[in-house]
Amino acid sequence: MAGLLAARVLSDHFRAVTLVERDLLPVDAQNRRGVPQGRHTHGLLASGRNILERLFPGFSESLIAHGAVAGDIVRESRWFFEGGRHVHPETDLKGLLVSRPRLEAAVRERVLAIPNVVRRDNVMVDGLEFRDGTVIGVRAAGETIPASLTVDATGRGSKSPQWLAKLGYEKPAEDVVQIALGYTTRYFRRRPTDLNGDSAAIIPPTPEGKRGGVMLAQEDDRWVVTLVGHFDNYAPEQLAGFLEFARNLPASYIYDVISRAEPIGEAASARFPASVRRRYDGLRRFPAGYLVMGDAICSFNPVYGQGMSVACLEAAELDKTLRDSGAHFARQFFARASKVVDIPWSIAVGNDLRMKEAVGPRTTAVRFVNWYMSKLHKAAHTDPVAAVAFHKVANLLAPPPSVMAPRVALRVLRANLRRNRPAGIPDRNSAAASV
């Protein structure tokens, strides 16, 4: 996705764009080897949908016509945190639920239809072509593919750190948080009465149980269900074990549906040992004519569903950087991309570090934020302001500090005081509201 979106943006700024892909690209919506996550749960956050709509006008309606499920991410989803469901007011946070193969196929079709985009699939890049401090292309399939700008969007397995080291540049520092995540995904037939018409259920792992699950509506009247666990608390692929795992989640939303639903196809499992962020924004030297983006910069816990939307936001920053055409092009882009990554990184890493087994830096700030977020989620059981504040951040539409704005923090305080008030003591705010 990051590579396709980069190609779309670059097509507005360069005479020709060559899209190099190691897989033989399918002609329609199929899983492929280079996207091992394609079989698992995917959803498009409001921020990602907004940018895709700008890059490809009519994109959402086209996917909806093919069965994608659109809706209010807050109103039509069941978010379960801290022992209860978030209150679910109507909002302007519109997401899109669709399988990864279908979404990627739709983006790929539009990108490859751009006249100045050239497709080179089934080609493995072996290294960089470099001259006088500038990357001038890549080596692939025994030839050189020249370029005035080369973008590495090869994902978590990116070889850019090694390639840079061979050219005499420093490798980027890495922030790593060990989370030992494992997840198993199955598909089920979706019925109109499931979840009383809601389109999603999200049950994050708790620090104590370390188990959670996500269930999203998909095209072709299906549910995609991914059950997640940390530190050997992994869901079995076998159906009976999968159902039993779901039955023991902190909330019953997923089990109540899939225990009565028709299973479709076989299960798929994956392991994700650690969230990794490569700090290209901290490098003092970097070759001209070269950039890195997408999961090649940062790959974090996929349970939070932010990867595709981060790729969209980075593509938007790439476009801005190209329009600015500053003297320090890479430095400008990496600084902007870092601000994009800050939000999902803080959400994913902060929540994962609540588990004592997770290995990573627990600063005083992280501990305070985790304490506050627990209070915020409890307030969001009844307070729509607290709920919407969280979901704007989770959808990458507001910075994390916004959940601590005075208006929100005051409501969090009031809601938690009400929760902790001993029985028999009147709530002055509730009494006034009832008069």
N, C-alpha and C positions, 0 to 999 in steps of 0.2 A: 504493500500500500504506500509506504513512504517513497519508493522508487517511482511508482506510477504518478503520484502527486507531484513529485519533483519534476518529472518529465512534462506534466501539464503546465507547471509554472515556467519552466525553462523554455517551453515552446513560444512563449510571449516575448522572449528576450534574445533568442539566438536563431540564426538562420536554419540550423538543423539540430535535432536532438536524437541521439542514438540510445535506445533502451536495451541494455545488455542483461539477459536473464539466463541463468544456468539451466533452468527447467525448459522442457518443450511445452510451451504454453497451450493449455486446452482451448478448444474453440467455444466452450460454454462454461456453465457453472459446475466445475468439478474440483474435487480436492486434488492437490498435487504435492509431490515430495518436498518441495522447497517451502511449503507452508504447513508444517506439522500441527500447528494450532488450528488449522482450518476445520477440523472435525469437532472442535469444542465450542463452547458458548461464546457468541459475539453479539454485541449490540453497539449502536452508534449513539453517542451522547449528543446532547443538544448542540454543543459547540462544533463537533465534527459534522453534524448534519448541516448546520448553517454554512460552513465553509464549502462543503461539497456542493451545496446548492448554488453558491456564488461561482464556483469553478465550472460547474456543469448545470446550467439552468434547466429546471424541469426534472432533475435527477430523482428527487424524492417521489414525485408522482409516477414516474416510470417504474420505480421499484415497487411502489404500492400496487400498481397494476399487475405486477408479477407475484403478488401475494405477501409482500413485506407488510409488517404491522407498524403503523405509526400511532403515536399517541403522547399523552402528557406523562412524562417520566415520574412525576410525583403522584398525580391523581389516579393513574391507572396501574400503579405498581405497589407491591407490598414490601416495604423496607422494614426489616426487623432488627432493631438494635437495642441493647441493654434491656432485654426482657419484654419488649413491647413493639408494636407497630407504630411507625411514624404516622402522625395525622396526615391526611392526604387532600389538601385543598387543590383547587384548579390553579394551574400556573401556565406560564408561557414557555416552559422547558419541554420542547417537543423532540422526542427521540425517534429512532427508527430501528426496529427489530427485524433482522434479516440474517441469513446464514453467511458466513465468511465467503464461501465460494461464490454465492450469488452476488454479494456486494462487490467483491473483487472483479468478477466478470463484467459487471456493469461499468465500473471505473475503467477497466482495461479496454473495453469496447470503445468508450468515448476517447480515451487517450490515443489509441491506435488509429482512430479516424482523423486525427489532426494531421494535416498534410505534411508538416515538416518533422514529424516523429517517425523514426526508422526503427523497426523491430529486429533485434538480433537475439533470438532465443536458442536454447540448447547450446550455450556458449559459456565456458568457465573462464573467469578472469584470473590470470596467473600473477599479475603484479602491475606496478605503475611504471609508466614511461616518464623519465625525469630529466630536466636539463636546466642548468643555471638557476636553481632555486624554484623551478616551476614544474608542476605536473602537467605534462603535455598529452596525456592519454593513458590507455591501459594496454597491457599485453594479454591477448586472448586467442586461443586456438591457433597459435603459431604466427600470429600477425599483430600489428599495432593498430589499435583503433584510436585515431587522434582526437583530441578535444581541447578547446580553450578553457573549459571548466569540467572537471570530473567530480561526480557526487557518489559517495559510497552510501548505499542504502541496503546493504547486504544483511542487516539484522544483527542479532545477538552474537553470531559467529564471525563478525567482521574481522578482517585481517589488517585493518588500517594501523593499529598500534605496531604490529610487526613490520609492516611496509614502511612506516615512518622511521622506525629504528634503523632499518637497512639504509635509509637515505641520510642518516645522521641526525635525525630529529628525536627529541625526547618523547617517550610514550606518555599518553595522558594518565594522570593519577586516577585511581578507581575508588569510588565509594561502594562498599559491598556490605549487604545485610543478608546473613544466612538464615533462610526460612524453611528449608526442607519441605517444600510444598509438593503434594501429590494430588492429582485429580483424575476423575473418571467421568466420562460423558456418555449418556444414552439419549436416544430420541423416543418420543411417545406420541401417539395420536392425540390431537387436541380437540376437545369438544366445546361448544359454545357456553356450556354451563360451568366449565372449569373456572375456579377462582372467582365465581360470580361475575365473569366477564373481564376481570383484570388481566393484564398481559404479561405480568412479571412478578416473580417473588425472589427476593434477595435476602439471604440469611448468612451474614458474615460469621466466620469462626470466632469463638470466644477464647479469651486467654486460658480458661479452665478446660473446656472441651476440645478446643483446637479443630473443630469440625464445622463445616458450613455447606451451603449449597446455593446455586443460582438456577432458576427456571425461567426461560424466556420464550415467548411465542415466536414462531418462525413461519415462513411461507409454507404452503402445502399442508396447512392445518396440522402443524407439528409443534410439540414442545421440545426444546433442547434443554436437557438437565445435566448440569455439571456439579458433582459432589466433591468437595475439597477437604483436605486434611493436612495437618502439619506433623512432622516428627513421627512418622510411621502410623499415623491415624488415617489410613488411606481407604477409600471406598473400593470394594471388590468390583470386578467386571461382571461376574456372574449375577443374574437378575435378582435372585432371592437375597443375596448379600447386599446388593445395591439398594434394594427396597428397605432392608433392615437398617442400613446406614442412614437412609433418609428418615426412617421412623424415629431415630434417636437425635435428630437435629434440634436446636433450641426452639424451633417453631414447627408446626405440623403442615404448613401450607403446601410444601412440595410433596410430602408423603400422601396427604389427603387426595391429591390429584393422581399421582403415578401409581398408587396402589390399586387404582381402578381403571387405569388406562392401558391401551394396547401398546406394547413395546414395538419399536421399529428398528430393524437392523441390529448390528452388533455394537458392543461397547468399545470405547477407545480410552486409553490411559496415558498420562504424561507425568513427568517429574520436573520440578523447577527448583533447583537447589538454592538460588540466591538472586536477589535484586542487585543489579550492577549499573552504576552510573559512571561513565567515562568523562572526566572533566576536561574536555577540549577547550572549554572557556578559560582554563587556567594556564594554558601553554603560552610561553613567551615567544616561541618561534613556530611557524607553521608554513608549509610550502604554498606558494601562490598557485591558483588554478585548481584547488582541491577543497572539498567539503565532505563532512560526514553528517548523516541525519537519521532519524527514526530510531529503531532499537539498537542500531550501531552506536548511538550516543548513550541511550539509557533503556534498559529493559527492567521493568518492575513487575511485581506480583500481578499476574494476569486476571486474578479474581475480581479486581476492581474495574475491569472493562474499559480502560482509558487509552490503550495503546493506539488504536486507529485514530481516535480523536486527537491525540498528541501529534501523530503524523500529519493530520490536517492542519493543526495550528503551526507546526514547524514549516509546512509548505507555505502558509500565509506569510511567515516571517522571512522565508527565502525570497518571496516575491518583493517584499518591502526592501530587503537588503539589495536586491538587484536593481531596484528603482533608485536607491540612494547612490549606488556606484561609488562608495567611499574608497579611500586609499587602502584601508585595512579590511578588506572584504570578509575574509574568514573570521577575523576577530569580531567583527560586527555581527555576523550571523551566529556564531557560537554564543555570544553574549545574549542575543535575543532568544535563541533556542534554550539557553539555560533558564531564562525566566519562564518559558513555557513548561519546562520539565519540573521546575521547583514545586508547582502545585501538586501534580499527581505523585511526585516522589514523596512529598511531605505526608500526603494522605496514606499511601501504601506503606511506607516505611514506618511512619508513626504508629499506625495501627498494628503492624506486624511486631513491632518492638514491645507491645504489651505482653507478648508471650515471653516468659522468662527464658525459654530455650532458644529463642532467636538470638543470633550473634550480630551485634552491631553497636555503634556508639549511642549510649543513652545519656544524652546531655540533660542538664536541668531544664532546658527549654522543652525538650521532647517529653520529659516526665510531666511538666506542667500542662502542655498541650493535650496529652492523653487524658489527664485528669479532667481538664475542661471539656474535652469532647465527650467524655462519658456523661457529664452533666448536661451537655447540649442535647445528646440523643435522648436522655430521659425527659428533658423539657419538650422535645419534639414529639413525644407521645401525645401531647395535648395542645401544644402551641404551634400554630402554622408559621409564625415568624421564624422561630428556631428551625423548623423543618426546612423551610424554603432557603434560609441562609446556608444550611449545610448542603442542600442539593445544588445550589448555584456554584459552590466551590467544587463539589464532586463532578459537575458537568463542565468544569474548567472555564466558567464564565465569571468567576470572581476570585480574588486572591484569598488564601487561607485566613489572613488576619481579619477579614470581613466578618467572620463568625464571632469575633470578639468586639465588634462595634458596640458602643454604649447601648444602643437601642436593643440589640440582640442579647448582650450580656445581662442587662437588667431583667429581661424576660426569662432568661435561663435561671437567674438567681431566684426570681419569684416562683417559678414552676417547681424548682427543687425544694424551696422552703415549704411550699404546699405539700409536696410529697412526704416531707419529713415531719410535718406537724402532727403531734400526738392526737389521737382520736378525742373528740369533744371540744377542741379549741376551734372557734369559728375562723373562717377565712374571710378577712375584711373585704378583699377584692370580690370574692364570690357573692358575699352578702349585698354589696353595693350593686352588683350586676343584676341581682334578682329583684331589686326594689322597683 
